[in-house]
Amino acid sequence: MSESILVWGAGAIGGTFGAALVRAGRDVTFVDVVPEHVEAIRDPERGLRITGPVDPMVVKAPAFLPEGLKGTWKRIYLAVKAQHTEQACRALLPHLAEDGFVVSLQNGLCEKTIAEIVGPDRTIGAFINFGADWIGPGEVHFGNRAAVVTGEIDGRMTPRLNDVLEDLRTFEPDAIQTDDIWSYLWGKLAYGSLLFAQAVGNLGIADCLERPELLPLWRELAGEIVTVARAEGVEPRGFNGFDPNAFGKGGTEEAAKASVAAMVAFNRPNAKTHSGVWRDLAIRKRRTEVDMQLLPIVGVGRKHGLSCPTLERLIAMIHEIEQNRRDLSDNNLTELLKQ
């Protein structure tokens, strides 16, 4: 019999992934902090609805608020926003079996935080790029398929990694495993800087990236992160049109233009048109993950004597929008470029 699974965070990522496992007959329990969402998932008349063009479904499964959960699990998938990682890890720790592990289905370098709390030997990394949005209690919109990768944080290829890959392939058949998960995580951070930039305006991802006058901005943002990653001894990995080698030292304007065109082509058909960061600012009116994803890169860069001025300006601009001191506008990107 397959291992019972706990999905901690039943929003865009955890909800979509967990629903696919439930449909496949897996024993899945959800945890979330939104009471109405938990009630909807566990309601036999409602359940968790995955909407959108990719793989719509409705599933019913046990769901709890953190304070109502009982029992232990060997396999926990963590899918909370990056800024909630520490709090969630401390809450799930009593429910993690001694021989269990936590898999991060998050953006950023959350594996480092998880490892500090549950232990590096009980932490597994994952890189995700599929598009999904939490719409409301009991509903998640699945907008597009994309790259999914898992790997041990120390690079070992282990039997338990095969088990995680099997889970991930239940959701995404093309998921793979790697002996260098950090290369994918840093690659996503570089690509993610472009999504954070898209979020300060109103155009969708494809339309924003396609603005020819912003190519220098894309080169600066992604280039700063690629440079910091290499200083850390990590060679960022590409995916879904993003080519890290086109940015940073050695990257040419033509190579960057080709990579941007490939990213536009990948994103153009997707039902998810705007980044999750944009939804946080424009729709949900809440803090973004910028302080957990981009801000630490600035600090790591300083450690190596590297500055990230464009990244710092973007972070400051997002803070202004979060604090209602700046409106969303496509002109924000032009301003970033001119500074």
C-alpha positions in Angstrom: 0.0 0.0 0.0 1.4 3.5 -0.9 2.5 5.8 1.8 0.0 8.3 3.3 0.7 11.9 2.3 0.2 15.2 4.1 0.0 18.3 2.0 0.7 21.4 4.1 -0.7 24.3 2.3 -3.7 23.6 0.0 -3.5 26.7 -2.2 -2.4 27.1 -5.8 0.5 24.6 -5.7 -0.5 22.2 -2.9 -4.1 22.1 -3.9 -3.4 21.3 -7.6 -0.8 18.7 -6.8 -2.7 17.1 -3.9 -5.9 16.9 -5.9 -4.2 14.8 -8.6 -2.9 12.4 -5.9 -6.4 12.1 -4.4 -7.9 11.3 -7.8 -5.3 8.6 -8.3 -6.4 6.9 -5.1 -3.7 8.1 -2.8 -4.3 8.6 0.9 -3.9 12.4 1.1 -4.7 14.8 4.0 -4.6 18.6 3.5 -3.7 21.3 6.0 -4.4 25.0 5.4 -4.8 28.1 7.5 -7.9 29.4 5.8 -11.0 28.0 7.6 -13.4 28.4 4.7 -11.0 26.6 2.4 -10.6 23.7 4.8 -14.4 23.5 5.2 -14.9 23.4 1.4 -12.3 20.6 0.8 -13.8 18.4 3.5 -17.4 19.1 2.6 -18.8 16.0 0.8 -21.1 18.3 -1.2 -18.3 20.7 -2.4 -14.8 19.3 -2.2 -11.7 20.8 -3.8 -12.4 22.0 -7.4 -9.5 22.3 -9.8 -10.7 24.5 -12.6 -9.2 25.7 -15.9 -8.4 24.1 -19.2 -5.6 21.8 -18.2 -7.0 19.1 -15.9 -10.3 20.0 -14.2 -11.5 17.8 -11.4 -13.3 17.7 -8.1 -12.0 15.7 -5.2 -12.9 15.2 -1.5 -10.3 14.6 1.1 -9.6 15.1 4.8 -8.6 18.7 5.6 -7.7 20.4 8.8 -6.5 23.7 10.3 -3.0 23.2 11.8 -4.4 23.3 15.3 -6.9 20.5 14.5 -4.5 18.0 13.0 -3.6 14.8 14.7 -1.2 12.0 13.8 2.2 11.6 12.1 3.2 11.2 8.4 6.4 10.0 6.8 5.9 12.1 3.7 4.9 15.8 4.0 4.7 18.2 1.0 5.1 21.8 2.0 3.4 24.3 -0.2 3.0 27.5 1.8 4.3 31.0 0.7 8.0 31.4 1.3 7.5 33.9 4.1 5.5 31.3 6.1 8.0 28.5 5.8 9.5 28.8 9.3 6.1 29.0 11.0 4.7 26.1 9.0 7.8 23.9 9.7 7.5 24.4 13.4 3.8 23.6 13.3 4.3 20.4 11.2 7.3 19.1 13.1 5.2 17.2 15.7 3.4 15.5 12.8 6.6 14.4 11.0 7.6 10.7 11.6 11.1 10.0 12.9 12.0 8.5 9.5 9.9 11.0 7.6 10.8 13.9 5.3 9.5 17.2 4.0 9.5 18.1 0.3 9.4 21.8 -0.5 7.0 22.7 -3.3 7.9 26.3 -3.0 9.7 29.1 -4.8 13.0 30.5 -3.5 15.6 28.7 -1.4 13.1 27.5 1.3 15.0 24.1 1.6 17.6 25.9 3.7 15.0 27.1 6.2 13.3 23.7 6.3 16.6 21.9 6.9 17.4 24.2 9.8 14.1 23.1 11.6 13.4 19.5 10.6 17.1 18.6 9.8 18.9 18.3 6.4 18.5 14.6 6.4 14.7 15.0 6.5 14.6 17.7 3.7 14.1 17.1 0.0 14.0 19.9 -2.6 11.8 20.4 -5.6 11.5 22.9 -8.4 8.1 23.8 -9.9 7.1 26.1 -12.7 3.5 25.1 -13.5 0.9 27.8 -13.3 -2.0 27.8 -10.8 -3.9 30.4 -8.7 -6.1 30.1 -5.6 -9.4 31.6 -6.6 -11.4 31.2 -3.4 -12.5 28.6 -0.8 -12.5 25.2 -2.4 -11.3 26.4 -5.9 -7.9 26.5 -7.5 -7.3 27.4 -11.2 -4.8 25.2 -13.0 -3.5 27.4 -15.9 -0.6 25.6 -17.5 1.8 22.7 -17.2 5.5 23.3 -16.9 8.8 21.9 -15.6 8.8 19.9 -12.3 12.0 18.6 -10.8 13.0 17.0 -7.5 16.3 16.3 -5.8 18.0 15.6 -2.5 19.6 18.8 -1.2 23.0 17.0 -0.9 22.8 15.6 -4.4 22.4 11.9 -3.6 20.1 9.7 -5.7 18.1 7.8 -3.1 15.2 5.3 -3.0 13.0 7.9 -1.3 13.7 10.3 -4.1 12.2 7.7 -6.5 9.1 7.7 -4.3 8.8 11.4 -4.5 9.3 11.3 -8.3 6.4 8.8 -8.5 4.2 11.2 -6.6 5.2 14.1 -8.8 4.6 12.1 -12.0 1.1 11.4 -10.8 0.6 15.1 -11.2 3.1 15.9 -14.0 4.1 12.9 -16.2 7.2 14.7 -17.4 8.6 15.4 -13.9 12.3 14.4 -13.5 14.8 14.0 -10.7 18.3 15.6 -10.5 21.5 15.4 -8.5 21.7 19.2 -8.5 18.4 20.6 -7.4 20.1 23.9 -6.4 20.9 24.6 -10.1 17.1 24.5 -10.8 16.2 26.6 -7.8 18.7 29.3 -8.7 17.5 29.2 -12.3 13.9 29.7 -11.1 15.1 32.7 -9.0 16.6 34.3 -12.0 13.5 33.7 -14.1 11.4 34.7 -11.1 13.0 38.2 -11.0 11.3 38.8 -14.4 7.9 37.7 -12.9 8.4 40.1 -10.0 9.1 42.8 -12.5 5.9 41.9 -14.4 4.0 42.3 -11.2 4.6 46.0 -10.8 2.7 46.7 -14.1 -0.6 45.5 -15.6 0.4 43.6 -18.7 0.4 39.8 -18.5 3.7 37.8 -18.5 4.0 37.3 -22.3 3.0 40.9 -23.2 5.3 42.3 -20.6 8.4 40.2 -21.6 7.7 41.0 -25.3 8.2 44.8 -24.8 11.4 45.3 -26.8 12.5 48.4 -24.9 12.7 46.4 -21.7 15.3 43.8 -23.0 18.1 45.7 -21.1 16.1 45.4 -17.9 15.6 41.7 -18.3 19.3 41.3 -19.0 20.2 43.3 -15.8 17.8 41.5 -13.5 18.4 37.9 -14.5 22.1 38.7 -15.0 22.6 39.9 -11.5 21.1 36.7 -10.1 23.0 34.4 -12.4 26.2 36.2 -11.4 25.5 35.7 -7.7 24.6 32.0 -8.2 27.9 31.4 -10.0 29.8 33.1 -7.2 28.0 30.6 -4.9 29.4 27.8 -7.0 26.0 27.0 -8.7 25.5 27.0 -12.4 21.8 27.9 -12.9 19.7 25.5 -15.1 17.3 26.6 -17.8 13.7 25.5 -18.4 10.6 26.5 -20.4 12.4 29.0 -22.6 14.6 30.6 -19.9 18.3 30.2 -20.8 20.6 31.4 -17.9 23.6 31.4 -20.2 22.0 34.2 -22.1 22.2 36.5 -19.1 25.1 37.5 -16.9 28.8 37.3 -17.9 29.1 35.9 -21.3 25.5 36.5 -22.3 24.9 38.4 -25.4 22.1 40.7 -26.5 21.1 38.3 -29.2 21.1 35.3 -26.9 19.0 37.2 -24.4 16.6 38.3 -27.1 16.2 34.6 -28.2 15.6 33.5 -24.6 13.0 36.2 -24.1 11.3 35.2 -27.3 11.2 31.5 -26.2 9.7 32.6 -22.8 7.1 34.6 -24.6 6.2 31.6 -26.8 5.9 29.4 -23.7 3.7 31.8 -21.8 1.6 33.1 -24.6 -0.9 30.2 -24.8 -1.3 29.7 -21.0 -4.5 30.3 -19.2 -2.5 31.8 -16.3 -1.6 35.1 -17.8 -0.2 37.0 -14.8 2.3 35.9 -12.1 1.3 34.9 -8.6 3.2 38.0 -7.4 0.9 40.2 -9.5 -2.1 38.5 -8.0 -0.7 39.2 -4.5 -0.4 42.9 -5.3 -3.4 43.5 -7.6 -6.0 41.1 -6.4 -5.3 39.8 -3.0 -3.7 43.0 -1.7 -1.1 41.3 0.5 2.6 41.0 0.9 4.5 39.2 -1.7 7.4 36.7 -1.3 10.0 39.3 -2.4 11.7 39.4 1.0 12.2 35.7 1.0 13.1 35.3 -2.7 14.9 38.3 -4.0 16.1 40.2 -0.9 18.4 37.3 0.3 20.2 37.3 -3.1 21.3 40.9 -2.5 22.8 39.8 0.8 24.5 36.8 -0.8 25.9 39.0 -3.5 27.4 41.4 -0.9 29.1 38.5 0.7 30.9 37.9 -2.6 31.6 41.6 -3.2 28.8 41.8 -5.9 26.2 44.5 -6.1 22.7 44.0 -7.4 21.5 47.5 -8.0 18.6 46.7 -10.4 17.4 44.0 -8.1 17.5 46.4 -5.1 15.4 49.0 -7.1 12.8 46.3 -8.0 12.6 45.2 -4.3 12.1 48.8 -3.2 9.4 49.4 -5.8 7.5 46.3 -4.7 7.7 47.4 -1.1 6.2 50.7 -2.1 3.3 49.0 -3.9 2.7 46.7 -0.9 2.5 49.7 1.4 0.1 51.6 -1.0 2.7 54.2 -1.7 2.8 53.4 -5.4 0.2 52.2 -8.0 0.6 49.4 -10.4 1.6 50.8 -13.8 3.5 49.6 -16.8 5.4 52.8 -16.5 7.0 51.4 -13.4 9.1 49.2 -15.6 10.3 52.1 -17.7 11.2 53.9 -14.5 13.3 50.9 -13.3 15.1 50.8 -16.7 16.0 54.5 -16.6 17.4 54.6 -13.0 
